[in-house]
Amino acid sequence: MNGTHKGHSIIVSAARTGKLREWKSRVKVIWSDDGHGKVSTLDVNGVFRERAEAERGGLTFAKKWIDDGKPDHSPEKHEGLVLLADSE
């Protein structure tokens, strides 16, 4: 599931946890900051009973993270630099 929010691209996928009827969200947010492409991988706490539910939950989490000013939610910072190609 993909989405956009306030100039950010959001990519959400869901993966089984290994237990029956348990899904976990995987979220990447991509945006431009002062002309530099950035990407963050977000850790979404909790599990969901269905894949679609995990994807919607991840999208909601990413939007809130953006609205909250992109705080660092993990002990290690999961932010990297992405080089954007010239459009010439």
LINBEL-V217369 format. One line per field, one symbol per residue. burial: I if it has 24 or more other ideal C-beta (glycine too) atoms within 12 Angstrom, else O. Layout:
burial=???
This chain:
burial=OOOOIOOIIIIIOIOOOOOOOOIIIIIIIIIOOOOOOIIIIIOIOOOIOOIOOIIIIIIIIIOOIIOOOIOOOOOOOOIOOOOOOOOO
